[in-house]
Amino acid sequence: MMKGTLVALLLTAPAALLAVNPKPFVVPEVREWKGADGMLTLVPGSARIYYTSPSLEGVADQMAADYTKLTGQPIQAVKGKGGKGDIILTLKNNKKLGDEGYLIDITDRVSVTASTVEGARWGATTILQLRDASAELPKGRITDYPDYEFRGLVIDAGRKYIPMDYLYKLVDVLAYRKMNVLHVHLNDNGFKEFFNNDWDQTQAAFRLECDTYPGLTARDGSYTKQEFRDLQKYALQRGVEIIPEIDFPAHSLAFTRYMPEIACDGVHNDVDHLDLKNPKTYEFMDALLKEYLEGPDPVFSGKRFHIGTDEYKGDSIDMENFRALTARYIDYTKDFGKRPAVWGSLTYAKGSTPVPSDDVDMYLWYNGYADPIAMFEQGFKGVSIPDGYVYIVPGAGYYYDYLNTPMLYEKWTPANINGIEVEEKHPQLLGGMFAVWNDHPNNGITVRDIHHRVMHALPTMAAKTWDGKNVTVPFEEFNAKSAAQKEAPGVNYLARHGQGREVVYEAPSVTPGMQLPIDEIGYNYTIEFDLEGAPEAKGTALFSTPDATVWISDPVSGNMGYSRENKLMNYRHDVRPGEKNHYRITGDNKGTKLYIDGKLVDDMNISWATYGLREKARQRDMADIKTLVFPLQKAGDFKSKVTNLKVKNYID
């Protein structure tokens, strides 16, 4: 073949023949990919992140910090145009991209172009995921934009205190997968049937510092007003909106316990319902909400405030009063410049009292309370959060303990609201969310257990709220690759170590007070060691972190055991002076097992305890969860001899 003919063929060859780089894997999947030939390596020490507009400085600085956390290689953010070997962030209007879309061109440099700061942030996030997967970036072009503007998670902090440091981690892991909403449910109460059918014994909590009503704030965990302001500021810098919810007029036992005269009588309605016929109810709620919505630096600083309005039950008069209350607090929220969000319940709460729908977002979770089609016809914007698909209630035995991610990935989109399907990208459908509800307070579920469930679901929910029906990667491949990703830059709350099945740490001996290089290890794990017993005082630790302790002699029984989140578990074994044994402890998301010299001694798996009757007819059980993310940071001040420690990232 003559040289001229070969050149002509190459110039006229279909683009697909030249697109040698396959579509790279990120979560959520990018919308369009045009591969090119070759790879780009960002050279440590010389690559920079350039931003061409002052408004992109925050994105560039955050990207630089995250890049360093992911790679261990410092990179500098600089204002300017940049050049070969650099990452360049630019704003340029492009209607196709919308508010959150972006273009990435990987050539001899990385160019991220977006119409908005938000789009540039998500483009930077895609580059971070690519760089975390490989030091070499595939050359080509990415065009990406979401189907839905609202993509998020609801976390129930009312029935289980969620520490502020974990809320920060949630912001990080959501942002790393382009999820842009974290809804914090700030008050709630347990179900009385789990508390001897007695409202006086039933758990209830309001989690915010409160000056208007001193003593209202929960004693077992709460947030100061400044802490909540700071969380919202941090989240906003990462593209995540914090939506606070104060739930009323049901789920309000914390309020009625504080001021009993605003409670329903417990005969016609439950006492966790506010009395909507009592003027004091409105005085109480007006003053409470005002504390967080008012002023030049309000505690609730974001765009939206969620006023609850869920599951209020009663007769037709109650429903008219409920509708009037909903209308009142929609308007009250708007008076403070906030966009109201509601659960709604307006299909259940039938009546003639009008409820405004303009600029109101309704969470569509159960069609019997709020029928999606009817709510759209009334003018509400909707958020798809169907309980039958996306509700997690850890350890409850109803709803999901872990979401059915294969089904969600292959069959669900936000347009499917518990079987009622609306058109994809319906103009009134904002997007979708999933939720973690802690219906069973004090059942032993830890924040680590909650996180394990969140991270199991998050990649799938991110993919389906961003891409909708447009996912192309088979689920098995998607699941395996997403599970191998880091949680977020600088976040390893699952406490994963190593690649594949490994011994991730071993030591010939463990001495008292020794600092170990691995702080902790999460599910699934095996810890092995030899131990020669010596007399030990009660309360002697074997290993500990600030979050958990493994006891060689627990503080109560003197047995070997462990504690976390103020809950103590002890094995049916005590260390005897002079005895030499080989110990093996395994742990997963259901509990731990103790083996001595190869024999199973105790299985600390889920157990159940009866907590009362519901409607005097059915027994209801609450799980007693005994899981442990194994602490290894520091050895205790023990007298026994510990040798041949092995830490494995699998169950042996």
N, C-alpha and C positions, 0 to 999 in steps of 0.2 A: 504494500500500500504506500502511495506517495505521501510525503510529509504534509503537503497542502491539504490532501483529502482527509488525513487524520485530524488535523487542526479543525477543519470545517465540521467534521463529525462531532468532535468534542464541544464545539461552540453551539451546535444545534441539538445536542443530546438532551433528553428529558431531564428536568431538574431532579427527579427521583433517583436517577443513576448517579448523580453527583452528591446526593445527600447521604453521606456515608455515616454520619453520627446518628444513632437512634435517639428517640425521644428520651431525655433524662427523667429520672424518677424524683419527684418531690411531692409533698402533701400540703395542699390539694394538688391534683394533677393540673399541669398547665393546659390552657385551652388549645393553643396552636404551636407547632414546632416545625421549623424548616431547618433541617440539619445541613451542616457544611463539613468540609474535610479538615481534620486536624484538631489539636487540643491547645489550650492556653494554660500556662502555669503562671500563677501569681507569685512572683519571686519574693521570698521573705527579705525584708529590709529595704526593698526598692519600690514595691507596689504601694500605691496610695489610694485613698478614697477621696475623689474630688467632687465637690458640689458647686454647681454653677449659679445657684440662686440662694440668697441668704435664708429663705424660708426652709431650705433643705438642710440647714446646719444640724438641727436636732437629729434628723434621720441619719445623716452621715456620722455624727458622733456616736449614736447608738449602734450603728452598723460596725464601726471600728471596735467598740467595746465588745460586742458579741463575736466578732471575727477573732479577737484575741482569746476569748473564753473557749471558743470551739477548737482553735488550731494551736494555741499556745504561742502564736507568732504576733507580736505587736504590729499594728498598722495605723497609720496616721490619717486623720480626716483634714482636708485642706480645701479652702475656697480657691477655685480656679477651673481651667478647662481640662487639665490632665492630658495624658498621651498614652503611648504604647505601654502595655503592662499594668495599667491602672484601672480602677473602677470609677466610672464617671456617672454622677446622678444629675439629671436634667429635667426641667419642667417644660413641656411643650403641649399645647392643646391638641387633643385628638378625640373627636366625638365617639369613635368606636370604642375607646377604652373606658368611657364613663368616669365616675368618680374614684373608682378603686383599681382600674386596670393599669397595665404597664407594658412596655416593650423592653426586651433585653436583646442586645446584639453582642455576641461573643465573637470577636475577631482577633486582632492583635491587642485588644483591650476589651473591657466589659463596659458597655454603655446601657444605662437604665434610663428610660424616658417615660414620663407619665404626665398626665394632665394636672394632677393634684399631688400634694404632699402624701396623702394616704396611698395613692397608687405607687409612688416612689418607695414608700416604706415596704409595701408588699413585694415590690421588685427586689429590694435589698434582701428581704427575707428569703426569696427564692435563691438568690446568689449564695446566701449563707448555707442553705441546705445543700446546694450543689457542691460548695467548697468542703462542707463537712463530710460528704460522701467520698470525695476524691480531691487530691491536690491539683489534678488536671481537669479543667472545665471544657466541655465539648463545644466546639465552635458551631454557631448556628443562631437562629432568631427565635425568640419566644414572644408570643402575643397572648396576653392573659387578662381575664376580667371575670368577675363573679356573676352567677345567675341572680343571687340574692344579696341584698345589702345588710341583712340582719342575720348574724351567725354566732350562736353563743351557747352558754351554759348557765343553768340555775343551780345555785348551791344553797342548801338549807342550813343556815347557821342558827336558826331559832331553836330547833330541837336538839342540835348538837353544836357546841361552841367550835367554831372553825378559827384557829389562831390566825392572827394577822399575817404572820410570816408565810403561812400557806396560801393565803389569798394572793400575796405577791407572786408566789410560784405559779398559781393558777393563771394569773395575768401573763406570765412569761410563756407557759406552755400553750395557752390559747393563741397568743400573738405569733408564735413560731409556726402555727398552722393557719394563720390568716383568719382566725375566729376573732370577732371584734366586739363581743358583748359578754360581760360577766354580771349576772344578776344575783344580788345578795339578799336573801330572804332573812330579814332581821328579827322577826319575832314569830313565835308559834308555840304550840303545846302538844304534848303527847295525847294519845287516846286513853280515855279513862279505863277502858277494859283491861289495859295492861298495868293499871295501878289500883288493883283491888276494886275496880268500878267506883272509885272515890275521887271526885274532883279535887278534894283537899290534898290528896297524895299525888296528883297528876303533875308531871313535869310541865313547866311553862317558863319562858324566858323572853326578855327584851334585851337586845345585845348592844345598845348604844348608851353612852354616857348621857345623862338627862338631868338638867338643872331645873326644868319646870316641875318635875315630879320626883323629888329626891327619894331614893329607895326603889324606884321602878327598875333600874338597871340590874341585870342578872349578876349574881355574885360568883357564879361558876365560870365566868368568862365574858368579857365585853370589850368594846372598842371605844377609845376616847374619840371625841369629835375631831380633834386634830389628826389622829391616826386615820380616820376615815377620809378626811380631806386629802391627806398625803397619799393614800392609796389611789384615790381618783386621779390625782395629778400624775402619779407614776404610770397608771394605766393609760391615760390619755397620750402620754409621750410614746407609748407603744401601740397606739391605734386601737385600744380597747376601751369601750365605754362601760363604766360601772353603773348599773341600774340598781339603786336601793329600793327595797320594798318594805313598807310597814303594812302588815296584813290586818285588815279589819273589814267588816264588823264580825266575821267568824274568826276562828283561830286566835282569839283575843283573850285567852285566860290570864296572860300576864297583866293585862289592863284591868280585867274585872276582879282579879285577886287584889290588885293595888287599890281599886276603888269599887267595892262590891255593889254600891248602889246603881252602877251603870250596867250591871249584868242582867241577863234574862233570868227568870225565876227558876229555871231548872225543871219545870214541870212541862211547859209547852215548848220550851227551847232549851238547849244546853247552856250551861253557865259560861262557856267560852264564847257565847254570842253576846254582842252588845245589845242593850235595850234601846231599840230605835224609836220608842215612844217617849223616852226620857230626855228632856233638854240638856241635862248634865252630860249625856253622852257626847253631844256635839261640842259642848264647851271643852270637854276633856280632849277630844281629838283635834279640834281647832288649835288649841294651845300646844299640844304635842307636836303636830306637824309644823307649826309655825317656827318652833325652835330650830328645826333642821332646814327649812326652806327660805327663811327670811335673812335679809342683810346683804351687805356688799361682799362678804366672804362666807356664803352659806355652807353648812355642813354638807348638804347635797348639792354639789357644784356642777353636776353633769346636765345633759340635755333632758333626760327623762326622770320621772319619779313614778314608782308603781304603788298604787293605793290598795292592792289586794282585791277585795270584793269577790271572795270565792266561797262557795259551799255554805251560804247562809240559808238556813231552812226555817220554814214556818208556814203560817196560813196565808190567805190572800191579802190580808191587811199587812202582815209582815212583808210580803213581797212588794207591795206598793211603797212601804217605808224604805225597803232596801233599794228600790229604784230611785227614790228621792235622795237617799244618802249617796248613792253612786253619782248621780247628777251633781249634787252639791260639791263633792270632793274632786270631781273632774274640773269643775269651775274654780274651786279653791286652789288646786294645783296650778291651773293656768294663770291665776292671779299673781303667782310668784315667778312667772316666766318659764314654767316647766311644761314639758309635753307629758300628759298623763298616760299611764299604762294601767291596764286592768285585767283581771281574770274574766270579769264580766258576769257570767251566770244569767244573762238576760233571757235566754230561752226557757230556763227553769223558772226564773222570777217573772212570771207573766203579769201583765198589768198595763194600765193606761198612762202611768206617769212617764213623761218623755225623758230619755237619757241622751245627752249630746254625744255625737260620734265624730264630729270634725276634729281633726288633729288628735285623735285618741287611738292608741294601739291596744288591741285586745289579744291576749294570749289564748289561743284556741287549743284546749287540752282535752276536753271531754264534750262530745257533741250534745249530750243531754243537758248540759249546762249552757252551752253556747253553740248553736248550730252554725257552722262556718258560712254556709250560703246565706242564711238569714242575716248574719252579722255583716257580711259584705253588702247585702242589699240595704241595710240600715246606714251604711257609710263608714263603718270602722275599717281601719287597717288591721291586718291580722298577722300574728306570729304563730307558726305551726310548731306545736309542742305536744303532740298526741300521746296520751298516757299509755296507750296500748303498744306503742312502738319505742318510745324514748324516755320512759321513766325508770330510773334506778332507785330501788329502796333496799339498801344493803341488809342482808340477813333476815328479811321479813318473810319470805316464802310466798309473797304475792308481788305483782309487777316483776320487773327483772332485777336479778342480783347483778348480772352482767348483761349488757345489751346484746341482742341477737345481731351481731355485726354482719354476718354473711347475708342475712335477709335484708337488712337496711341497705347495704352496699348494692345489692343486686336488684332490689325491687322498690325501695322507698325513695321519695324525694319530699321536700316540704309541701309539695302540692297534694300529698296524700295525708289527710287529717283524719286519722282513725277510720279509714275506709271511704270517706267522702273525698272524692278527687276533684280538684279544681284545675283549671288550665295551668300549665307550667308558666312560671313568671307572671302569674295573675297580677294585674296592676295594683291590687289591694293586699297582696301577700308579700309582706316584708322579707320573710325568710323563715329560718327554723332554728330550734334549740333542742338540747337535751337537758335532763335534770337529775340531780341527786337529792332525794328526799330522805331525811333521817327520822322516819316515822316512829322508830323504836328507840327512844332515848335510853342510854345506859345499857345497851345490849352488847357492849364490848367491841363494837366496830370502831376502829381507830381512824385517824386522819390518813394514815398510810393505807389502810384498807379502802377508804374512799378514793384516794389517789390511784390505787391500782385499778379500780373500776373506771375512773375518768380516763386514764391513759389507754385502757382497753378500747374505749368507745371513741376517743377523740379523733384519731385519724379518719375513721369512717364518717363521722359526723362533719368533719371539716371538708372532706371530699364531696359529700352529698349536699351541703349547703352552699358550696362554692360552684361545683360543676353540675349539680342536678342530675339529669339523665346522661350527661356527656362523659361519664367515666368510661375509660377504655381498657384499663389494666385489669386483667382477671383478678378476682378477689384473693385467691390464694397467694398470688405474687404480690399484690398490694399489701396484704396482711403481713407477709414475711418481711418485706422491705421496710414497711413503716415501723414494724416492731424493732428493727435493727437501728432505727434513727435515734439520735439523742432526744431527750425530752424537750430541751431548749438549751440555748447557750448558758452554761454554768449551772444547770439544773440536773440533778440525778436523784430525785426523791424516791424513785423506785429502788435505789441503792443497787444498781446492776454493775457487775464487774466482769471483765474478760469477754472473750468472743467464743461462743460455743461452750461445750462442757469442759471446764478447767478447774484445776486447783489454783485459786487466785491468790492464796497466801498460805505460807506455812512457816512454822518456827519450831526449832528443836526444844525450846523451853519458853515458858511464860512466867516472868517474875512479877512480884507484887508491884503495882504502880506503873507497870510498863505501858508505854504509849505505842499502840499498833498503827501501822500505816493505812489500814483500812478501817474507817470509822464504823461501818455497818454493812450488812449484806441483806438484800431483800429476797422475796420469794423467786424461785425455789432454791433452797440451800441445804448443805450438809456441813455441820461443824463436828470435827472429831478431835479428841485429845485423850491422853492418858492422865490419870489423876491418882496420886497417892494421898489418902486422907490424913488430916491432922485435926485436932480440936479447933472448931470455929465458933465464934460468937454469933448469935442471931443477928441478922442484918449485915452479913459479910458478903460483898459482891465478888463475883467471878469476873464479869466484864460489864462495862457501862458506857453509855453516852448520856448527854443531857435529856434524851427522850426515853430511854429504857435502861433496865438493869437485868442482868442474869445473876441470880443469887446462888452462891455455893451453900449459903444457909439463910433462908429468907427471914424477914423480920418478925414473922408471926409464928410459924410452925418449926422453923429451923431446917426444913427440907430444902432440897434444891428447887429452884423455881425462877420466876421472872415477873417483871412488872413493867407496865407502860400505861400512860394516861391514867394514873392513879388507880389502876386495877392490878391486883396481885393474884398470880396463879402459882400453885406449888405442885411439883411432881410427887408421886408416891415413892419418894426415895430420899434418904438422908445420907450424906457423906459420912462414913465411919472412919474414925482414926485408925491408921495402920492398914486399911484396905487399899489394894491397888486394882483399879478397873480401867477398862477402855470405854469411853463415853462417845456416843454419837447422837447428835440432836439434828433432826430435820425439820424444816419449816416451809409451809406453803400458805396459800390464801385461805385455808380452812383451819389451820392450827399447827401445832408442833407435836413431835414424837420424840421420846427419850428411849434410847437403847443403851444397855449396859452389857458389855462383853457379847454383843451381837443379839441379845434378847430384848424384845420390846417390853419396857417397864411401864410406860404411861403414854397414852394417846390423848393429847389435849386438843381434840377436835371439837366441832360445834356441839354444844349440849343445849337442852331446852328446859325452860321452867315455866310452869303455869302461872299466869299473872292475873287471873280473874275471869269473869264471864262477860260476854257481850250480850246485851239485851236479855240477860238471864237465861240464855239458851245455849250458846256455843262457848266452849272453852277456847281461849286464845293463848297461844304460846309465844314467848319472846325468846329468841336465840341468845345464847351466851357465847360470844365469840372470843377465842383465846389465841389469836394470831400474834406473831412476833416478827418484826424486822430485827434481826439479830444484832445487838450492839457489840462492837469490838474496839471502840476507840481507846479505852483505858482498862487495864487489868486492876482488879480490886486489891485490897490489903489483906489477902488471905495467907494462911500458914501452910496450906496443903501444897503439894508439888505437882505442877502442871507441865506436861511435856508433850512433844509430838503433835502440836496443833496443826490441823489442816482445815482450810476454809474452801469449800467447793461451791460453785455456782449451779449446782444441780442436786437433786435428791438421789442419794446413793443407797 
